[in-house]
């Protein structure tokens, strides 16, 4: 059975054949790849191929696939019991570790996903402030709770919808949306409605419309404007957290949000999420306070073991300078090739995060990202896949260089890009639509 056969089989019993829409390759066309195993920077597929993986399970695998120490920690925890639904010493140690690595997080509550973390953070902000409304940014993605599925990034963009059906209008009516990086728009909304807004939520470095960096003063401005009207500032660091250093991005750039949401890396590949903040705010959560949150698998010992070992390794080995170096090598190489080949392409990069944007002009917000040539991205994606490189199957996502990648991986990636000749590529089938190569015909 190859990927195509597995996909046909899966489509009969799983909606769209996938358990998360972006995996369906709607953004790039063609048939999704089925993964069999992974080790370090590479994965083996059901097609018998080996791919260098720049998706890294969408971010958790900062140490690469199946890092030995993490797998050992998981195996040991699993052998000791998969779940208790009761307290464990490890979860207390894990909370202590995160608090020690992120000084502004005095307390942390564990949940099972980033979506759940954001859901809880929003309820916490509402409970703490006694206000109902929220402000989010166009193209930022904060999981799939009702009120966060407005003007959303990530998989919603590849599906051509920015807001989901089935969401109650009363949920979205409570959400203001501003363009990312537009501080003046935020200030205006807060000036008129600040006393009704419980929280402003932002991905400090946006990662769900491709990699979009905050403009100078944007995050500082958000901090000042929210503080002025008693609105909480939530940094959604599900992607950013522990990505650029062994701490949060907020801590690295010296901005203290009121609440931080975490996920991905802190679970080392196992399902986890977390909400962190000051003792005062976090004490609003039950059983100390009136804001309810619960979960049978919250603080699951196997997930905690994977996360703990991952954070310890990041703290002790400090692979961040290496990832920055490799990320820069890759981005510089993409820029050079784009210039030499006359491609409408540039590469955004920060640390190990990168996004090739198919236009020359920089990308500051969702409108800029949407203006990129998605068909060119799809052709690039398939060329690189055929050459042995797996990148996110969407032009609206971030790719990741992990601590397991090497200079040789980056150079091979660049060589493959250098060999790209779009005019020679065959057409790509998007569902029933065929996108031909070259002249965009
Ligand atoms: N949160 C991940 C994208 N940035 C997506 C994973 C998914 O939607 O499957």
Boltz pocket constraint, residues with backbone or C-beta under 6 A from the ligand:
constraints:
  - pocket:
      binder: B
      contacts: [[A, 20], [A, 21], [A, 22], [A, 23], [A, 58], [A, 154], [A, 155], [A, 207], [A, 208], [A, 397], [A, 398]]
      max_distance: 6.0
